Amino acid sequence: MTASADLPLRSAAINIAHLHTFRHVMQQGGYAAAARVTDLSVPSIWQHIHALEKMYEVELFHRVGRQVRPTSAAKQLYEEIDGILVQLESTFERMSREPSKQTIRLVTGVRMMIEDLAEPLAKFHDQHPNRLAIRQGNERRALELLLADEADIALTLEPGLHQGSSGIHYEPAYTVEFLAVCSKSHPYAKARSNGLRELSKHPLVVTAAGTHGRDALEQAFHREGLVSNIHIETDNSAFTIACVKAGVGVGILAGRRQGDLCQALATRSLSKQLGKRKIVFMWRRGRLLTEPMLELIDAVKCIESGE
């Protein structure tokens, strides 16, 4: 029998429990840590890993003192099987006879919830009995909750090039633009130019370093050879707007100009300088969404068409 002909037999012999154990070891960073989050003993963890090593004919972990370190083969296997296990786990929700009784756990930003999502989510709730559990979080928090299986879907600003997570599926929801907001009496509101050079003259309120919006701003300033005058960092746009209303300076955020939170402020588009970005849905790579989840996504996508 050829090696290729042997593959179906080998894949049929794989124990799913062993793959789950392997994923726990990778995620927790060791055998003892994996044992603490499972009902297995450390010797049982070792046996599962050893069985996989024999099956794949590779070494998965190096022992360094009392610790284990994943090999390149382990890292590759984890990337390959994580989405498969997520998909397998989600089949139980998909096969449920009462999907309308399932809670949908959503993560989103404060501004996004207040200005964009409240109405479409209310319409969804009128038509579906599913309980919605909505939690606040920026893209970092959303990623943590999704990967920890503490959330089903998240909405956040589209990541820039090479900023996305390999364990997450991203799908466009609707378009926003970068905005500069300030009080109507602020000098920036009356300036002839709304370019970055003019912005650099004023105190700025921006999102925290490492967030997608902040990265876009810093890259734009760098291209112009300018230095931003950052006075306050926040972790969501609603906080940024609150600081601006208190007279701190000019806020930079991604949103829609007709948003309720900015009604009393001067709003100037930075699309020319920073471009437009998408708000995207996020969920675990490989996950099969239930019908109510898919219908919720469709309800939010209506924001783009104004329906």
Disulfide bonds with the S-S distance in Angstrom:
none
